[in-house]
Amino acid sequence: MDTRTHIMDTAEMLMKRAGYSGFSYADIAREVQIRKASIHHHFPTKSDLAQAAVARYTRRLAEHLQKLDIDELGLEGAFKALQRIFLGALYGPGGACLCGSLAADWDALPDDLQKEVRTYWDQAIAWVSSVIAHHKPQWTQEACDERALEIFSLYEGALISARVMGNPKPVEHVALLAHKLLE
């Protein structure tokens, strides 16, 4: 693994655990076993590093969602696939969604980082809305968008609850709740 990737992986894990305010270049340097100057070479500011990590996180989610065949999966299957993504975040390094963790620090985030986090949320919600619109063609776009926001918010909140409770059940139950919201 190259140094830049190792720095971003470490920053992502630390931000998932402690948010934007809860990590420093000293933490990363200790974990990666490099000098802080090496981090500054790749990422001049903490905000630059966080933005790069969020952009990569958003890109990975978009790539994963694009691979899903929503016709084959059906509505319930699409939400089960989203559930697996959130469970992956729960069981992965840091045990949380990067953008969910950063959202908790919203007022402390630099404006450019807020834009990156918002891009993640917008893209994820747009995907959920497109799934709903595909399977509920009689619904208006506004109704699909509203339900998508509700469902994605349920997943993000359930992930926080699962982390606090040490139990994945909150995330596992969102697909069922989503189905009920779409009846």
C-alpha positions as CSV (number, residue, x, y, z in Angstrom):
1,M,0.0,0.0,0.0
2,D,1.4,3.4,-0.9
3,T,1.8,6.1,1.8
4,R,-0.9,8.3,0.5
5,T,-3.5,5.5,0.7
6,H,-2.3,4.4,4.1
7,I,-2.7,8.0,5.4
8,M,-6.2,8.2,4.0
9,D,-7.2,4.8,5.4
10,T,-5.9,5.8,8.8
11,A,-7.7,9.2,8.7
12,E,-10.9,7.5,7.6
13,M,-10.8,5.1,10.5
14,L,-9.9,7.8,13.0
15,M,-12.7,10.1,11.7
16,K,-15.2,7.2,11.9
17,R,-14.3,6.7,15.6
18,A,-13.9,10.2,16.8
19,G,-15.1,12.6,14.1
20,Y,-13.2,15.5,12.5
21,S,-12.2,17.1,15.7
22,G,-11.1,13.9,17.3
23,F,-7.9,13.2,15.2
24,S,-4.7,15.0,14.4
25,Y,-1.7,14.6,12.1
26,A,0.2,13.4,15.1
27,D,-2.3,10.5,15.5
28,I,-1.9,9.6,11.9
29,A,1.9,9.9,12.0
30,R,2.0,7.5,15.0
31,E,-0.3,5.0,13.4
32,V,1.3,5.0,9.9
33,Q,4.8,5.4,11.5
34,I,5.8,8.4,9.4
35,R,6.6,12.1,10.3
36,K,3.9,14.7,10.2
37,A,5.9,16.5,7.5
38,S,5.2,13.4,5.3
39,I,1.5,13.8,5.8
40,H,1.7,17.5,4.9
41,H,3.5,16.6,1.7
42,H,0.4,14.6,0.6
43,F,-2.2,16.7,2.3
44,P,-1.2,20.3,3.2
45,T,-4.1,20.7,5.6
46,K,-6.3,18.5,7.8
47,S,-9.3,19.6,5.7
48,D,-7.6,18.6,2.5
49,L,-7.0,15.1,4.0
50,A,-10.6,14.8,5.2
51,Q,-12.0,16.0,1.9
52,A,-9.9,13.4,0.0
53,A,-11.0,10.7,2.3
54,V,-14.7,11.6,2.0
55,A,-14.5,12.0,-1.8
56,R,-13.0,8.5,-2.0
57,Y,-15.6,7.1,0.4
58,T,-18.4,8.7,-1.7
59,R,-16.8,7.3,-4.9
60,R,-16.6,3.8,-3.5
61,L,-20.3,3.9,-2.5
62,A,-21.3,5.2,-5.9
63,E,-19.3,2.4,-7.6
64,H,-20.9,-0.2,-5.4
65,L,-24.5,1.1,-6.0
66,Q,-24.0,1.3,-9.7
67,K,-23.1,-2.4,-9.8
68,L,-26.5,-3.3,-8.3
69,D,-29.1,-4.5,-10.7
70,I,-32.3,-3.0,-9.2
71,D,-34.5,-4.9,-11.6
72,E,-33.1,-8.2,-10.5
73,L,-32.9,-7.3,-6.8
74,G,-36.4,-5.8,-6.6
75,L,-37.3,-3.2,-4.1
76,E,-36.8,-5.3,-1.0
77,G,-33.5,-6.7,-2.4
78,A,-32.2,-3.2,-3.1
79,F,-32.8,-2.2,0.5
80,K,-31.2,-5.5,1.7
81,A,-28.1,-4.5,-0.4
82,L,-28.1,-1.1,1.3
83,Q,-28.4,-2.8,4.6
84,R,-25.3,-4.9,3.8
85,I,-23.4,-1.7,3.0
86,F,-24.3,-0.3,6.4
87,L,-23.5,-3.5,8.2
88,G,-20.1,-3.5,6.4
89,A,-19.5,0.0,7.8
90,L,-20.5,-1.3,11.3
91,Y,-18.1,-4.2,11.2
92,G,-15.3,-2.4,9.3
93,P,-12.5,-0.3,10.6
94,G,-13.9,2.5,12.8
95,G,-17.3,0.8,13.1
96,A,-19.3,3.6,11.5
97,C,-20.2,5.5,8.3
98,L,-17.6,8.1,7.7
99,C,-20.1,10.7,6.6
100,G,-22.4,9.9,9.5
101,S,-19.6,10.4,11.9
102,L,-18.6,13.7,10.3
103,A,-22.2,14.9,10.3
104,A,-22.1,14.8,14.1
105,D,-19.3,17.4,13.9
106,W,-21.2,19.5,11.3
107,D,-20.6,22.9,12.8
108,A,-16.9,22.2,13.3
109,L,-16.3,21.1,9.7
110,P,-14.7,23.5,7.2
111,D,-17.1,24.6,4.4
112,D,-15.4,22.6,1.7
113,L,-15.6,19.5,3.9
114,Q,-19.3,20.1,4.5
115,K,-19.8,20.2,0.7
116,E,-18.0,16.8,0.3
117,V,-20.1,15.2,3.1
118,R,-23.3,16.7,1.6
119,T,-22.3,15.2,-1.8
120,Y,-22.2,11.7,-0.2
121,W,-25.6,12.2,1.4
122,D,-27.1,13.7,-1.8
123,Q,-25.8,10.8,-4.0
124,A,-26.9,8.1,-1.6
125,I,-30.4,9.6,-1.2
126,A,-30.7,10.1,-5.0
127,W,-29.9,6.4,-5.5
128,V,-32.6,5.4,-2.9
129,S,-35.0,7.7,-4.7
130,S,-34.2,6.2,-8.0
131,V,-34.9,2.7,-6.7
132,I,-38.2,3.8,-5.3
133,A,-39.1,5.6,-8.6
134,H,-38.2,2.5,-10.6
135,H,-40.4,0.2,-8.5
136,K,-43.1,2.7,-7.8
137,P,-43.7,4.4,-11.1
138,Q,-47.0,5.8,-10.0
139,W,-45.4,7.9,-7.3
140,T,-44.3,11.5,-8.0
141,Q,-40.6,12.4,-7.9
142,E,-41.3,14.5,-4.8
143,A,-42.8,11.5,-3.0
144,C,-39.9,9.3,-4.0
145,D,-37.4,11.9,-2.8
146,E,-39.2,12.3,0.6
147,R,-39.3,8.6,1.2
148,A,-35.6,8.3,0.1
149,L,-34.6,10.9,2.7
150,E,-36.6,9.1,5.4
151,I,-35.2,5.7,4.5
152,F,-31.5,6.8,4.3
153,S,-31.9,8.7,7.5
154,L,-33.2,5.5,9.1
155,Y,-30.1,3.6,8.0
156,E,-27.7,6.3,9.3
157,G,-29.6,6.5,12.6
158,A,-29.8,2.7,12.9
159,L,-26.0,2.5,12.3
160,I,-25.4,4.8,15.2
161,S,-27.8,2.9,17.4
162,A,-26.2,-0.4,16.5
163,R,-22.8,1.0,17.4
164,V,-24.0,2.2,20.8
165,M,-25.9,-0.9,21.6
166,G,-23.2,-3.3,20.3
167,N,-25.9,-5.0,18.3
168,P,-26.6,-5.0,14.5
169,K,-30.4,-5.4,14.9
170,P,-31.2,-1.8,14.4
171,V,-29.6,-1.9,10.9
172,E,-31.1,-5.2,10.1
173,H,-34.6,-4.0,10.8
174,V,-34.5,-0.9,8.5
175,A,-35.2,-2.9,5.4
176,L,-38.5,-4.0,7.0
177,L,-39.3,-0.4,8.0
178,A,-38.4,0.8,4.5
179,H,-40.8,-1.7,3.1
180,K,-43.6,-0.4,5.4
181,L,-42.9,3.1,4.4
182,L,-43.4,2.2,0.8
183,E,-46.7,0.5,1.1
